[in-house]
Amino acid sequence: MEREKTIRHDEEKTKLINRLSRIEGQVRGVERMVEEDRYCMDILIQIRAIESALHNVGLEITERHMKHCVTDAIQTGEGDEYIEELMRILKQFSKSR
């Protein structure tokens, strides 16, 4: 099943990229914490914050996919395929939590 790319607006891209950059900074911060032998619980708290931030980015992308890609697919008669694909991914998300 070949998927078309949906164009994200510059504002949307910038928002996602900024959030991912902050997450990248958090990961580097955890790396420094490990190098500095920081208290394990402090490191674990930061790791959980990173997981939460990534999860929220995933939810945003999922919402956009549903509002644009899935909606467009339903209108062109391909909705079932897109919904099945989305459900497979959501099930993978829920296994990792």
Secondary structure as UniProt FT lines:
FT   HELIX           10..35
FT   TURN            36..37
FT   HELIX           40..65
FT   HELIX           66..70
FT   HELIX           71..75
FT   TURN            76..77
FT   HELIX           79..95
//
